[in-house]
């Protein structure tokens, strides 16, 4: 994968990471979160976000362990 393709892939993860940051940053009032976390009509989108987070974690684990 060349640098341009890697950049495109990483930009695809930006919204996913923003959801994760939003969720982790609001421990108190869950009603202030994006409707992704509460709207039943967005379950499929929420599942897609969860899958992307899992894929990102799996792809980053080797990099993490290489730094230990």
PyMOL Python script that loads the backbone (N, CA, C, O; Angstrom):
from pymol import cmd

cmd.read_pdbstr("""\
ATOM      1  N   UNK A   1       0.853  -1.170   0.000  1.00  0.00           N
ATOM      2  CA  UNK A   1       0.000   0.000   0.000  1.00  0.00           C
ATOM      3  C   UNK A   1       0.900   1.235   0.000  1.00  0.00           C
ATOM      4  O   UNK A   1       1.817   1.333   0.816  1.00  0.00           O
ATOM      5  N   UNK A   2       0.648   2.166  -0.900  1.00  0.00           N
ATOM      6  CA  UNK A   2       1.472   3.364  -0.947  1.00  0.00           C
ATOM      7  C   UNK A   2       0.972   4.404   0.057  1.00  0.00           C
ATOM      8  O   UNK A   2      -0.071   4.219   0.685  1.00  0.00           O
ATOM      9  N   UNK A   3       1.715   5.485   0.201  1.00  0.00           N
ATOM     10  CA  UNK A   3       1.380   6.505   1.185  1.00  0.00           C
ATOM     11  C   UNK A   3       0.027   7.133   0.962  1.00  0.00           C
ATOM     12  O   UNK A   3      -0.687   7.424   1.921  1.00  0.00           O
ATOM     13  N   UNK A   4      -0.337   7.348  -0.286  1.00  0.00           N
ATOM     14  CA  UNK A   4      -1.635   7.947  -0.594  1.00  0.00           C
ATOM     15  C   UNK A   4      -2.785   7.034  -0.187  1.00  0.00           C
ATOM     16  O   UNK A   4      -3.789   7.495   0.355  1.00  0.00           O
ATOM     17  N   UNK A   5      -2.636   5.748  -0.448  1.00  0.00           N
ATOM     18  CA  UNK A   5      -3.676   4.786  -0.073  1.00  0.00           C
ATOM     19  C   UNK A   5      -3.786   4.671   1.444  1.00  0.00           C
ATOM     20  O   UNK A   5      -4.890   4.583   1.982  1.00  0.00           O
ATOM     21  N   UNK A   6      -2.648   4.671   2.135  1.00  0.00           N
ATOM     22  CA  UNK A   6      -2.667   4.611   3.597  1.00  0.00           C
ATOM     23  C   UNK A   6      -3.350   5.838   4.185  1.00  0.00           C
ATOM     24  O   UNK A   6      -4.109   5.734   5.148  1.00  0.00           O
ATOM     25  N   UNK A   7      -3.076   6.999   3.600  1.00  0.00           N
ATOM     26  CA  UNK A   7      -3.705   8.236   4.066  1.00  0.00           C
ATOM     27  C   UNK A   7      -5.217   8.184   3.874  1.00  0.00           C
ATOM     28  O   UNK A   7      -5.971   8.624   4.742  1.00  0.00           O
ATOM     29  N   UNK A   8      -5.653   7.655   2.755  1.00  0.00           N
ATOM     30  CA  UNK A   8      -7.081   7.512   2.490  1.00  0.00           C
ATOM     31  C   UNK A   8      -7.735   6.595   3.512  1.00  0.00           C
ATOM     32  O   UNK A   8      -8.821   6.888   4.012  1.00  0.00           O
ATOM     33  N   UNK A   9      -7.075   5.486   3.823  1.00  0.00           N
ATOM     34  CA  UNK A   9      -7.603   4.552   4.820  1.00  0.00           C
ATOM     35  C   UNK A   9      -7.689   5.231   6.181  1.00  0.00           C
ATOM     36  O   UNK A   9      -8.701   5.108   6.871  1.00  0.00           O
ATOM     37  N   UNK A  10      -6.653   5.935   6.567  1.00  0.00           N
ATOM     38  CA  UNK A  10      -6.648   6.584   7.874  1.00  0.00           C
ATOM     39  C   UNK A  10      -7.722   7.670   7.968  1.00  0.00           C
ATOM     40  O   UNK A  10      -8.356   7.818   9.012  1.00  0.00           O
ATOM     41  N   UNK A  11      -7.931   8.423   6.901  1.00  0.00           N
ATOM     42  CA  UNK A  11      -8.998   9.436   6.918  1.00  0.00           C
ATOM     43  C   UNK A  11     -10.364   8.775   7.070  1.00  0.00           C
ATOM     44  O   UNK A  11     -11.287   9.391   7.601  1.00  0.00           O
ATOM     45  N   UNK A  12     -10.506   7.544   6.617  1.00  0.00           N
ATOM     46  CA  UNK A  12     -11.751   6.819   6.792  1.00  0.00           C
ATOM     47  C   UNK A  12     -12.017   6.472   8.251  1.00  0.00           C
ATOM     48  O   UNK A  12     -13.164   6.242   8.635  1.00  0.00           O
ATOM     49  N   UNK A  13     -10.973   6.433   9.062  1.00  0.00           N
ATOM     50  CA  UNK A  13     -11.119   6.115  10.477  1.00  0.00           C
ATOM     51  C   UNK A  13     -11.367   7.355  11.348  1.00  0.00           C
ATOM     52  O   UNK A  13     -11.731   7.217  12.515  1.00  0.00           O
ATOM     53  N   UNK A  14     -11.180   8.535  10.811  1.00  0.00           N
ATOM     54  CA  UNK A  14     -11.344   9.751  11.607  1.00  0.00           C
ATOM     55  C   UNK A  14     -12.725   9.837  12.258  1.00  0.00           C
ATOM     56  O   UNK A  14     -12.792  10.066  13.466  1.00  0.00           O
ATOM     57  N   UNK A  15     -13.837   9.664  11.522  1.00  0.00           N
ATOM     58  CA  UNK A  15     -15.140   9.743  12.186  1.00  0.00           C
ATOM     59  C   UNK A  15     -15.331   8.665  13.251  1.00  0.00           C
ATOM     60  O   UNK A  15     -15.980   8.903  14.270  1.00  0.00           O
ATOM     61  N   UNK A  16     -14.774   7.498  13.020  1.00  0.00           N
ATOM     62  CA  UNK A  16     -14.897   6.399  13.975  1.00  0.00           C
ATOM     63  C   UNK A  16     -14.188   6.756  15.277  1.00  0.00           C
ATOM     64  O   UNK A  16     -14.728   6.538  16.361  1.00  0.00           O
ATOM     65  N   UNK A  17     -12.990   7.298  15.170  1.00  0.00           N
ATOM     66  CA  UNK A  17     -12.238   7.695  16.353  1.00  0.00           C
ATOM     67  C   UNK A  17     -12.930   8.865  17.056  1.00  0.00           C
ATOM     68  O   UNK A  17     -12.898   8.954  18.283  1.00  0.00           O
ATOM     69  N   UNK A  18     -13.551   9.754  16.292  1.00  0.00           N
ATOM     70  CA  UNK A  18     -14.287  10.857  16.910  1.00  0.00           C
ATOM     71  C   UNK A  18     -15.455  10.332  17.745  1.00  0.00           C
ATOM     72  O   UNK A  18     -15.712  10.857  18.828  1.00  0.00           O
ATOM     73  N   UNK A  19     -16.165   9.312  17.269  1.00  0.00           N
ATOM     74  CA  UNK A  19     -17.236   8.705  18.061  1.00  0.00           C
ATOM     75  C   UNK A  19     -16.671   8.098  19.348  1.00  0.00           C
ATOM     76  O   UNK A  19     -17.253   8.248  20.423  1.00  0.00           O
ATOM     77  N   UNK A  20     -15.543   7.418  19.228  1.00  0.00           N
ATOM     78  CA  UNK A  20     -14.924   6.808  20.400  1.00  0.00           C
ATOM     79  C   UNK A  20     -14.531   7.879  21.418  1.00  0.00           C
ATOM     80  O   UNK A  20     -14.767   7.717  22.615  1.00  0.00           O
ATOM     81  N   UNK A  21     -13.940   8.961  20.948  1.00  0.00           N
ATOM     82  CA  UNK A  21     -13.554  10.047  21.838  1.00  0.00           C
ATOM     83  C   UNK A  21     -14.779  10.680  22.492  1.00  0.00           C
ATOM     84  O   UNK A  21     -14.749  11.017  23.675  1.00  0.00           O
ATOM     85  N   UNK A  22     -15.847  10.841  21.729  1.00  0.00           N
ATOM     86  CA  UNK A  22     -17.078  11.406  22.267  1.00  0.00           C
ATOM     87  C   UNK A  22     -17.633  10.512  23.375  1.00  0.00           C
ATOM     88  O   UNK A  22     -18.019  10.998  24.438  1.00  0.00           O
ATOM     89  N   UNK A  23     -17.671   9.229  23.125  1.00  0.00           N
ATOM     90  CA  UNK A  23     -18.211   8.287  24.101  1.00  0.00           C
ATOM     91  C   UNK A  23     -17.357   8.272  25.367  1.00  0.00           C
ATOM     92  O   UNK A  23     -17.890   8.273  26.476  1.00  0.00           O
ATOM     93  N   UNK A  24     -16.039   8.258  25.206  1.00  0.00           N
ATOM     94  CA  UNK A  24     -15.144   8.226  26.363  1.00  0.00           C
ATOM     95  C   UNK A  24     -15.127   9.545  27.125  1.00  0.00           C
ATOM     96  O   UNK A  24     -14.816   9.567  28.316  1.00  0.00           O
ATOM     97  N   UNK A  25     -15.458  10.641  26.456  1.00  0.00           N
ATOM     98  CA  UNK A  25     -15.413  11.953  27.089  1.00  0.00           C
ATOM     99  C   UNK A  25     -16.689  12.350  27.794  1.00  0.00           C
ATOM    100  O   UNK A  25     -16.719  13.403  28.431  1.00  0.00           O
ATOM    101  N   UNK A  26     -17.747  11.558  27.710  1.00  0.00           N
ATOM    102  CA  UNK A  26     -19.026  11.893  28.331  1.00  0.00           C
ATOM    103  C   UNK A  26     -19.484  10.791  29.282  1.00  0.00           C
ATOM    104  O   UNK A  26     -20.459  10.094  29.001  1.00  0.00           O
ATOM    105  N   UNK A  27     -18.795  10.630  30.393  1.00  0.00           N
ATOM    106  CA  UNK A  27     -19.181   9.546  31.291  1.00  0.00           C
ATOM    107  C   UNK A  27     -20.494   9.806  32.030  1.00  0.00           C
ATOM    108  O   UNK A  27     -21.125   8.866  32.513  1.00  0.00           O
ATOM    109  N   UNK A  28     -20.910  11.064  32.121  1.00  0.00           N
ATOM    110  CA  UNK A  28     -22.093  11.383  32.904  1.00  0.00           C
ATOM    111  C   UNK A  28     -23.390  11.346  32.131  1.00  0.00           C
ATOM    112  O   UNK A  28     -24.195  10.432  32.310  1.00  0.00           O
ATOM    113  N   UNK A  29     -23.602  12.320  31.279  1.00  0.00           N
ATOM    114  CA  UNK A  29     -24.884  12.479  30.606  1.00  0.00           C
ATOM    115  C   UNK A  29     -24.842  11.869  29.203  1.00  0.00           C
ATOM    116  O   UNK A  29     -24.345  12.483  28.259  1.00  0.00           O
ATOM    117  N   UNK A  30     -25.365  10.668  29.088  1.00  0.00           N
ATOM    118  CA  UNK A  30     -25.354   9.983  27.797  1.00  0.00           C
ATOM    119  C   UNK A  30     -26.304  10.618  26.799  1.00  0.00           C
ATOM    120  O   UNK A  30     -26.190  10.356  25.602  1.00  0.00           O
ATOM    121  N   UNK A  31     -27.229  11.437  27.248  1.00  0.00           N
ATOM    122  CA  UNK A  31     -28.169  12.089  26.332  1.00  0.00           C
ATOM    123  C   UNK A  31     -27.480  13.166  25.493  1.00  0.00           C
ATOM    124  O   UNK A  31     -28.024  13.601  24.478  1.00  0.00           O
ATOM    125  N   UNK A  32     -26.306  13.592  25.904  1.00  0.00           N
ATOM    126  CA  UNK A  32     -25.564  14.591  25.141  1.00  0.00           C
ATOM    127  C   UNK A  32     -24.741  13.970  24.016  1.00  0.00           C
ATOM    128  O   UNK A  32     -24.157  14.685  23.202  1.00  0.00           O
ATOM    129  N   UNK A  33     -24.698  12.653  23.972  1.00  0.00           N
ATOM    130  CA  UNK A  33     -23.938  11.965  22.935  1.00  0.00           C
ATOM    131  C   UNK A  33     -24.659  12.010  21.595  1.00  0.00           C
ATOM    132  O   UNK A  33     -25.853  12.301  21.528  1.00  0.00           O
ATOM    133  N   UNK A  34     -23.938  11.726  20.558  1.00  0.00           N
ATOM    134  CA  UNK A  34     -24.506  11.604  19.224  1.00  0.00           C
ATOM    135  C   UNK A  34     -25.651  10.595  19.234  1.00  0.00           C
ATOM    136  O   UNK A  34     -25.666   9.662  20.037  1.00  0.00           O
ATOM    137  N   UNK A  35     -26.590  10.794  18.347  1.00  0.00           N
ATOM    138  CA  UNK A  35     -27.721   9.860  18.269  1.00  0.00           C
ATOM    139  C   UNK A  35     -27.278   8.458  17.853  1.00  0.00           C
ATOM    140  O   UNK A  35     -28.056   7.509  17.957  1.00  0.00           O
ATOM    141  N   UNK A  36     -26.054   8.319  17.389  1.00  0.00           N
ATOM    142  CA  UNK A  36     -25.526   6.987  17.065  1.00  0.00           C
ATOM    143  C   UNK A  36     -25.617   6.062  18.280  1.00  0.00           C
ATOM    144  O   UNK A  36     -25.796   4.853  18.133  1.00  0.00           O
ATOM    145  N   UNK A  37     -25.494   6.635  19.477  1.00  0.00           N
ATOM    146  CA  UNK A  37     -25.477   5.846  20.699  1.00  0.00           C
ATOM    147  C   UNK A  37     -26.865   5.579  21.269  1.00  0.00           C
ATOM    148  O   UNK A  37     -27.004   4.780  22.195  1.00  0.00           O
ATOM    149  N   UNK A  38     -27.894   6.232  20.735  1.00  0.00           N
ATOM    150  CA  UNK A  38     -29.219   6.075  21.342  1.00  0.00           C
ATOM    151  C   UNK A  38     -30.361   5.825  20.355  1.00  0.00           C
ATOM    152  O   UNK A  38     -31.441   5.405  20.771  1.00  0.00           O
ATOM    153  N   UNK A  39     -30.154   6.068  19.083  1.00  0.00           N
ATOM    154  CA  UNK A  39     -31.219   5.947  18.093  1.00  0.00           C
ATOM    155  C   UNK A  39     -31.274   4.521  17.541  1.00  0.00           C
ATOM    156  O   UNK A  39     -30.328   4.052  16.908  1.00  0.00           O
ATOM    157  N   UNK A  40     -32.387   3.845  17.790  1.00  0.00           N
ATOM    158  CA  UNK A  40     -32.533   2.470  17.306  1.00  0.00           C
ATOM    159  C   UNK A  40     -32.431   2.370  15.789  1.00  0.00           C
ATOM    160  O   UNK A  40     -32.037   1.329  15.264  1.00  0.00           O
ATOM    161  N   UNK A  41     -32.778   3.424  15.089  1.00  0.00           N
ATOM    162  CA  UNK A  41     -32.717   3.411  13.627  1.00  0.00           C
ATOM    163  C   UNK A  41     -31.274   3.430  13.118  1.00  0.00           C
ATOM    164  O   UNK A  41     -31.033   3.198  11.933  1.00  0.00           O
ATOM    165  N   UNK A  42     -30.315   3.706  14.006  1.00  0.00           N
ATOM    166  CA  UNK A  42     -28.912   3.783  13.597  1.00  0.00           C
ATOM    167  C   UNK A  42     -28.094   2.583  14.075  1.00  0.00           C
ATOM    168  O   UNK A  42     -26.866   2.641  14.136  1.00  0.00           O
ATOM    169  N   UNK A  43     -28.786   1.504  14.410  1.00  0.00           N
ATOM    170  CA  UNK A  43     -28.092   0.311  14.915  1.00  0.00           C
ATOM    171  C   UNK A  43     -27.091  -0.221  13.893  1.00  0.00           C
ATOM    172  O   UNK A  43     -25.971  -0.581  14.255  1.00  0.00           O
ATOM    173  N   UNK A  44     -27.476  -0.273  12.647  1.00  0.00           N
ATOM    174  CA  UNK A  44     -26.567  -0.782  11.607  1.00  0.00           C
ATOM    175  C   UNK A  44     -25.325   0.092  11.499  1.00  0.00           C
ATOM    176  O   UNK A  44     -24.213  -0.415  11.348  1.00  0.00           O
ATOM    177  N   UNK A  45     -25.516   1.404  11.577  1.00  0.00           N
ATOM    178  CA  UNK A  45     -24.372   2.318  11.524  1.00  0.00           C
ATOM    179  C   UNK A  45     -23.475   2.127  12.752  1.00  0.00           C
ATOM    180  O   UNK A  45     -22.249   2.133  12.639  1.00  0.00           O
ATOM    181  N   UNK A  46     -24.093   1.960  13.917  1.00  0.00           N
ATOM    182  CA  UNK A  46     -23.320   1.742  15.138  1.00  0.00           C
ATOM    183  C   UNK A  46     -22.520   0.442  15.037  1.00  0.00           C
ATOM    184  O   UNK A  46     -21.374   0.383  15.483  1.00  0.00           O
ATOM    185  N   UNK A  47     -23.110  -0.585  14.461  1.00  0.00           N
ATOM    186  CA  UNK A  47     -22.402  -1.851  14.276  1.00  0.00           C
ATOM    187  C   UNK A  47     -21.225  -1.679  13.318  1.00  0.00           C
ATOM    188  O   UNK A  47     -20.160  -2.259  13.529  1.00  0.00           O
ATOM    189  N   UNK A  48     -21.414  -0.893  12.280  1.00  0.00           N
ATOM    190  CA  UNK A  48     -20.329  -0.639  11.329  1.00  0.00           C
ATOM    191  C   UNK A  48     -19.185   0.116  12.007  1.00  0.00           C
ATOM    192  O   UNK A  48     -18.014  -0.170  11.755  1.00  0.00           O
ATOM    193  N   UNK A  49     -19.523   1.072  12.861  1.00  0.00           N
ATOM    194  CA  UNK A  49     -18.509   1.816  13.612  1.00  0.00           C
ATOM    195  C   UNK A  49     -17.748   0.859  14.528  1.00  0.00           C
ATOM    196  O   UNK A  49     -16.521   0.923  14.605  1.00  0.00           O
ATOM    197  N   UNK A  50     -18.458  -0.018  15.215  1.00  0.00           N
ATOM    198  CA  UNK A  50     -17.812  -0.985  16.100  1.00  0.00           C
ATOM    199  C   UNK A  50     -16.883  -1.908  15.317  1.00  0.00           C
ATOM    200  O   UNK A  50     -15.792  -2.231  15.789  1.00  0.00           O
ATOM    201  N   UNK A  51     -17.299  -2.333  14.138  1.00  0.00           N
ATOM    202  CA  UNK A  51     -16.450  -3.200  13.305  1.00  0.00           C
ATOM    203  C   UNK A  51     -15.192  -2.466  12.859  1.00  0.00           C
ATOM    204  O   UNK A  51     -14.104  -3.042  12.849  1.00  0.00           O
ATOM    205  N   UNK A  52     -15.339  -1.194  12.492  1.00  0.00           N
ATOM    206  CA  UNK A  52     -14.162  -0.414  12.080  1.00  0.00           C
ATOM    207  C   UNK A  52     -13.200  -0.233  13.249  1.00  0.00           C
ATOM    208  O   UNK A  52     -11.985  -0.300  13.066  1.00  0.00           O
ATOM    209  N   UNK A  53     -13.737  -0.002  14.457  1.00  0.00           N
ATOM    210  CA  UNK A  53     -12.874   0.127  15.634  1.00  0.00           C
ATOM    211  C   UNK A  53     -12.122  -1.172  15.896  1.00  0.00           C
ATOM    212  O   UNK A  53     -10.939  -1.155  16.236  1.00  0.00           O
ATOM    213  N   UNK A  54     -12.809  -2.290  15.738  1.00  0.00           N
ATOM    214  CA  UNK A  54     -12.165  -3.588  15.930  1.00  0.00           C
ATOM    215  C   UNK A  54     -11.062  -3.795  14.899  1.00  0.00           C
ATOM    216  O   UNK A  54      -9.971  -4.256  15.236  1.00  0.00           O
ATOM    217  N   UNK A  55     -11.343  -3.457  13.651  1.00  0.00           N
ATOM    218  CA  UNK A  55     -10.353  -3.611  12.585  1.00  0.00           C
ATOM    219  C   UNK A  55      -9.140  -2.711  12.842  1.00  0.00           C
ATOM    220  O   UNK A  55      -8.001  -3.118  12.617  1.00  0.00           O
ATOM    221  N   UNK A  56      -9.390  -1.498  13.307  1.00  0.00           N
ATOM    222  CA  UNK A  56      -8.300  -0.576  13.617  1.00  0.00           C
ATOM    223  C   UNK A  56      -7.444  -1.127  14.752  1.00  0.00           C
ATOM    224  O   UNK A  56      -6.216  -1.073  14.691  1.00  0.00           O
ATOM    225  N   UNK A  57      -8.090  -1.653  15.783  1.00  0.00           N
ATOM    226  CA  UNK A  57      -7.357  -2.230  16.917  1.00  0.00           C
ATOM    227  C   UNK A  57      -6.478  -3.378  16.456  1.00  0.00           C
ATOM    228  O   UNK A  57      -5.309  -3.462  16.834  1.00  0.00           O
ATOM    229  N   UNK A  58      -7.033  -4.256  15.645  1.00  0.00           N
ATOM    230  CA  UNK A  58      -6.281  -5.414  15.157  1.00  0.00           C
ATOM    231  C   UNK A  58      -5.088  -4.967  14.315  1.00  0.00           C
ATOM    232  O   UNK A  58      -4.011  -5.559  14.401  1.00  0.00           O
ATOM    233  N   UNK A  59      -5.272  -3.937  13.511  1.00  0.00           N
ATOM    234  CA  UNK A  59      -4.172  -3.488  12.653  1.00  0.00           C
ATOM    235  C   UNK A  59      -3.100  -2.734  13.434  1.00  0.00           C
ATOM    236  O   UNK A  59      -1.945  -2.692  13.009  1.00  0.00           O
ATOM    237  N   UNK A  60      -3.467  -2.136  14.574  1.00  0.00           N
ATOM    238  CA  UNK A  60      -2.497  -1.372  15.346  1.00  0.00           C
ATOM    239  C   UNK A  60      -1.762  -2.202  16.396  1.00  0.00           C
ATOM    240  O   UNK A  60      -0.702  -1.791  16.870  1.00  0.00           O
ATOM    241  N   UNK A  61      -2.302  -3.354  16.765  1.00  0.00           N
ATOM    242  CA  UNK A  61      -1.662  -4.174  17.792  1.00  0.00           C
ATOM    243  C   UNK A  61      -0.213  -4.538  17.458  1.00  0.00           C
ATOM    244  O   UNK A  61       0.643  -4.429  18.336  1.00  0.00           O
ATOM    245  N   UNK A  62       0.100  -4.963  16.239  1.00  0.00           N
ATOM    246  CA  UNK A  62       1.515  -5.279  15.947  1.00  0.00           C
ATOM    247  C   UNK A  62       2.436  -4.067  16.134  1.00  0.00           C
ATOM    248  O   UNK A  62       3.574  -4.210  16.580  1.00  0.00           O
ATOM    249  N   UNK A  63       1.943  -2.893  15.795  1.00  0.00           N
ATOM    250  CA  UNK A  63       2.759  -1.687  15.981  1.00  0.00           C
ATOM    251  C   UNK A  63       2.998  -1.430  17.457  1.00  0.00           C
ATOM    252  O   UNK A  63       4.096  -1.044  17.858  1.00  0.00           O
ATOM    253  N   UNK A  64       1.973  -1.644  18.261  1.00  0.00           N
ATOM    254  CA  UNK A  64       2.098  -1.455  19.713  1.00  0.00           C
ATOM    255  C   UNK A  64       3.132  -2.418  20.283  1.00  0.00           C
ATOM    256  O   UNK A  64       4.033  -2.005  21.013  1.00  0.00           O
ATOM    257  N   UNK A  65       3.004  -3.682  19.955  1.00  0.00           N
ATOM    258  CA  UNK A  65       3.927  -4.684  20.508  1.00  0.00           C
ATOM    259  C   UNK A  65       5.343  -4.515  19.987  1.00  0.00           C
ATOM    260  O   UNK A  65       6.292  -4.927  20.654  1.00  0.00           O
ATOM    261  N   UNK A  66       5.509  -3.929  18.824  1.00  0.00           N
ATOM    262  CA  UNK A  66       6.839  -3.690  18.284  1.00  0.00           C
ATOM    263  C   UNK A  66       7.564  -2.613  19.072  1.00  0.00           C
ATOM    264  O   UNK A  66       8.794  -2.554  19.043  1.00  0.00           O
ATOM    265  N   UNK A  67       6.829  -1.759  19.776  1.00  0.00           N
ATOM    266  CA  UNK A  67       7.456  -0.698  20.545  1.00  0.00           C
ATOM    267  C   UNK A  67       7.820  -1.107  21.970  1.00  0.00           C
ATOM    268  O   UNK A  67       8.499  -0.364  22.679  1.00  0.00           O
ATOM    269  N   UNK A  68       7.367  -2.292  22.389  1.00  0.00           N
ATOM    270  CA  UNK A  68       7.649  -2.743  23.768  1.00  0.00           C
ATOM    271  C   UNK A  68       9.063  -3.244  23.920  1.00  0.00           C
ATOM    272  O   UNK A  68       9.458  -3.657  25.010  1.00  0.00           O
TER     273      UNK A  68
END
""", "prot")
cmd.dss("prot")
cmd.show_as("cartoon", "prot")
cmd.util.cbc("prot")
cmd.orient("prot")
